[in-house]
Amino acid sequence: MIATAAVRREPITVRRMNFTFTPDIPEHWGTDNNAFITALMAALSASFPAGERYFIDSVRHYADRIEDPELKARVRDFIGQEANHTKEHLAFNRFLDARGAPVGRIEKRVEAILRRLRTERSPAENLAHTVALEHLTAFLASSALENPELFFEKMHPTVAAFWGWHLIEEIEHRSVAFEVYKACVDDERLRVRAMTITTALFSVLNLVRTVRVMHAMGELHNIKAWVKGIDYLFGRKGVLRKSLPLYRAFYQRDFHPDQHDNKAALERAKSRYIAGYERAAAG
């Protein structure tokens, strides 16, 4: 394990946001007005409320075993951030439901899957899967925040602020579940196995959910949207392809989430999306 003194932890700020999703937001609010990206992000949003609660429960189970006072404080802030993510994504999901997306039905299915995981897997396994999912979301967050011209700048400003806020906080707390795992479980084989399983399930399930949303939008056979969206993610200059080394780093024995330094991108995003949203809300 890499010494935590050798990495720079981001400070965790619990922000009480209150986004309002208005009728002027376009139907295809995803990057570059792309139906596939819109559907993919709607599918991801549908998984977040249940997912955030699962993360909180998995980490909280070990809270009494944590001796490091700094980590204890970070766990409290992690829980605060995740609770607010749940609240805001529920609001966003109801906005999507009102537009005909099957987000509410997907939410219920995700909740059922995670309820089964809680009961059929050990606390260590649930925490290992939380660590894996936290890295996947931090990987996605880094990809977006480090390439704002490809992601945020082609979105409606309210939607950009909403996702910007969430992804900023994913970076801020990206090491919390990992450090709890290392302190309380520290099983390398389980950690790596959980990531392999989680990556496969995360990819397949989100593709299925994206197809469901595309069908509901009447865009399932929009080949141009599929091709353009997939190229945007995985093409030669794809936003996710650029960040694959960050994903692969998880499999290294000396991995730590905060080894990846994206402070400059994080600060730019805070200035633009959080401060910008707060100024707009105040005005």
C-alpha positions in Angstrom: 0.0 0.0 0.0 1.3 3.5 -0.9 1.7 5.7 2.2 -1.2 8.1 2.4 1.3 10.8 3.4 2.6 10.5 -0.2 -0.7 11.6 -1.8 -2.6 14.8 -1.6 -6.2 14.4 -0.3 -8.7 16.9 -1.6 -10.7 18.7 1.0 -14.3 17.6 1.1 -17.0 20.3 1.1 -20.6 19.4 1.8 -22.6 21.8 -0.5 -26.4 22.2 -0.1 -27.5 22.6 -3.7 -31.0 23.2 -5.0 -31.1 22.9 -8.8 -34.2 23.9 -10.7 -34.7 22.1 -14.1 -36.7 24.4 -16.3 -38.6 23.8 -19.6 -36.0 25.6 -21.7 -33.6 22.6 -21.2 -33.6 20.9 -24.6 -34.8 17.3 -25.0 -31.3 16.1 -25.9 -29.5 17.9 -23.1 -26.4 15.7 -23.3 -23.1 16.8 -24.8 -23.5 18.4 -28.3 -27.3 17.7 -28.3 -26.6 14.0 -28.8 -29.4 11.6 -28.0 -27.1 8.7 -27.1 -25.1 10.8 -24.6 -28.4 12.1 -23.2 -29.8 8.6 -22.7 -26.5 7.3 -21.2 -26.4 10.1 -18.7 -30.1 9.6 -17.8 -29.4 5.9 -17.3 -26.5 6.8 -15.0 -28.6 9.3 -13.1 -31.3 6.7 -12.6 -28.7 4.5 -10.8 -27.4 7.2 -8.5 -30.0 7.5 -5.7 -29.9 3.8 -4.8 -26.2 3.7 -5.5 -25.3 6.6 -3.2 -27.3 5.0 -0.4 -25.5 1.7 -1.0 -22.1 3.5 -0.8 -23.1 5.2 2.5 -24.3 2.0 4.1 -21.1 0.1 3.0 -18.8 2.7 4.4 -20.9 3.4 7.5 -20.8 -0.3 8.5 -17.1 0.2 9.3 -17.3 3.6 10.9 -16.8 2.4 14.5 -13.6 0.6 13.5 -11.8 3.7 12.1 -9.2 5.0 14.5 -7.7 7.9 12.4 -9.6 11.1 13.4 -9.0 12.7 10.0 -10.5 9.7 8.2 -13.4 9.7 10.6 -14.1 13.3 9.6 -13.8 12.5 5.9 -16.3 9.7 6.3 -18.8 12.1 7.8 -18.3 14.6 4.9 -18.4 11.7 2.4 -21.8 10.7 3.8 -23.0 14.4 3.6 -22.0 14.7 0.0 -23.5 11.4 -1.0 -26.8 12.3 0.7 -27.0 15.5 -1.2 -26.2 13.7 -4.5 -29.2 11.4 -3.8 -31.5 14.4 -3.2 -30.5 16.3 -6.3 -30.5 13.2 -8.6 -34.0 12.3 -7.4 -35.1 15.8 -8.4 -33.4 15.5 -11.8 -34.9 12.0 -12.3 -38.4 13.3 -11.7 -37.7 16.0 -14.3 -36.7 13.2 -16.7 -39.7 11.1 -15.8 -42.0 14.0 -16.7 -40.4 14.1 -20.1 -41.2 10.4 -20.7 -37.9 8.7 -19.8 -38.3 5.5 -17.8 -36.0 6.7 -15.1 -38.3 5.9 -12.2 -38.6 2.3 -13.3 -34.9 1.9 -13.7 -34.4 3.4 -10.2 -36.6 0.7 -8.7 -34.7 -2.0 -10.5 -31.3 -0.7 -9.3 -32.7 -0.5 -5.7 -33.7 -4.2 -5.9 -30.3 -5.3 -7.2 -28.5 -3.4 -4.4 -30.9 -4.6 -1.8 -30.0 -8.1 -2.8 -26.2 -7.4 -2.7 -26.6 -6.0 0.8 -28.2 -9.3 2.1 -26.2 -11.8 0.0 -22.7 -10.4 0.2 -20.5 -9.8 3.2 -19.8 -6.3 4.5 -16.2 -6.7 3.1 -17.6 -7.6 -0.3 -20.0 -4.7 -0.3 -17.3 -2.3 0.7 -15.0 -3.7 -2.1 -17.7 -3.1 -4.7 -18.2 0.4 -3.3 -14.5 1.1 -3.7 -14.7 -0.2 -7.3 -17.8 1.9 -8.1 -16.2 5.0 -6.5 -13.2 4.6 -8.7 -15.3 4.2 -11.8 -17.2 7.4 -11.0 -14.0 9.2 -10.2 -12.6 8.0 -13.5 -15.6 9.3 -15.3 -15.4 12.6 -13.3 -11.8 13.1 -14.2 -12.4 12.4 -17.9 -15.1 15.1 -17.9 -13.5 17.7 -15.8 -10.1 17.4 -17.6 -11.9 17.8 -21.0 -14.5 20.5 -20.4 -14.5 21.5 -24.0 -15.7 18.1 -25.0 -18.2 17.6 -22.2 -19.6 20.6 -20.3 -19.3 23.4 -22.8 -21.8 21.7 -25.2 -24.5 21.4 -22.5 -27.3 23.6 -21.3 -25.8 25.7 -18.4 -28.1 24.3 -15.7 -27.4 20.7 -16.7 -23.6 21.5 -16.9 -23.7 23.0 -13.4 -25.6 20.0 -12.0 -23.2 17.4 -13.4 -20.2 19.6 -12.7 -21.1 19.9 -9.1 -21.6 16.1 -8.7 -18.4 15.2 -10.5 -16.3 17.8 -8.5 -17.5 16.1 -5.3 -16.7 12.7 -6.7 -13.1 13.8 -7.0 -13.1 15.4 -3.5 -14.2 12.2 -1.8 -12.7 9.6 -4.2 -10.3 8.1 -1.6 -12.6 7.8 1.4 -14.1 4.4 0.7 -10.7 3.1 -0.4 -9.0 4.3 2.8 -11.8 2.7 4.9 -11.3 -0.5 3.0 -7.5 -0.4 3.5 -7.9 0.3 7.2 -10.6 -2.3 7.9 -10.4 -5.0 5.2 -7.2 -4.7 3.1 -7.8 -7.8 1.0 -6.0 -7.1 -2.4 -7.5 -10.1 -4.2 -11.0 -9.1 -3.2 -10.4 -5.5 -4.2 -9.2 -6.5 -7.7 -11.8 -9.1 -8.2 -14.5 -6.7 -7.2 -13.3 -4.2 -9.8 -13.3 -6.8 -12.6 -16.9 -7.9 -11.7 -18.1 -4.4 -11.2 -16.7 -3.1 -14.5 -18.4 -5.9 -16.5 -21.8 -5.4 -14.7 -21.6 -1.6 -14.8 -20.9 -1.6 -18.5 -23.6 -4.2 -19.5 -26.3 -2.8 -17.2 -25.8 0.8 -18.2 -25.9 -0.2 -21.9 -29.2 -2.0 -21.3 -30.6 1.0 -19.4 -29.3 3.4 -22.2 -31.2 1.3 -24.8 -34.4 1.6 -22.7 -34.1 5.3 -22.5 -33.3 5.6 -26.2 -36.3 3.5 -27.0 -38.5 5.7 -24.8 -37.1 8.8 -26.5 -37.9 7.4 -30.0 -34.2 7.4 -30.8 -33.3 3.7 -30.6 -32.7 3.5 -34.4 -30.9 6.8 -34.6 -27.7 5.3 -35.9 -26.0 8.7 -36.4 -26.5 9.4 -32.6 -25.1 6.1 -31.6 -22.1 6.3 -33.9 -21.3 9.9 -32.9 -21.9 9.3 -29.2 -19.7 6.2 -29.1 -16.9 7.9 -31.0 -17.2 10.8 -28.6 -16.5 8.4 -25.7 -14.1 5.9 -27.2 -12.9 7.3 -30.5 -9.3 8.3 -31.3 -9.9 11.5 -29.3 -12.6 10.1 -27.0 -13.1 11.6 -23.6 -13.0 8.2 -21.9 -10.2 6.7 -24.0 -7.9 9.5 -22.9 -8.4 8.5 -19.3 -8.0 4.7 -19.6 -4.6 4.8 -17.8 -6.4 6.1 -14.8 -8.8 3.2 -14.8 -6.0 0.6 -15.3 -4.1 2.1 -12.3 -6.6 0.5 -10.0 -5.1 -2.9 -10.7 -1.6 -1.8 -9.4 -0.8 -3.0 -5.9 0.4 0.5 -4.8 -2.7 2.2 -6.2 -4.2 5.1 -4.3 -7.1 7.2 -5.7 -5.4 10.5 -4.9 -2.2 9.6 -6.9 -3.9 11.2 -9.9 -3.3 14.9 -9.6 -6.1 16.9 -11.3 -6.2 19.8 -9.0 -5.9 22.4 -11.7 -8.9 21.0 -13.6 -10.8 20.7 -10.3 -10.3 24.3 -9.4 -11.3 25.5 -12.8 -14.5 23.5 -12.6 -15.3 24.8 -9.1 -14.9 28.4 -10.3 -17.0 27.8 -13.4 -19.8 25.5 -12.3 -20.2 25.8 -8.5 -19.3 29.5 -8.1 -21.1 30.3 -11.4 -24.2 28.4 -10.4 -24.3 30.2 -7.0 -23.9 33.6 -8.6 -26.7 32.8 -11.1 -29.0 31.5 -8.3 -28.3 34.6 -6.2 -29.1 36.9 -9.2 
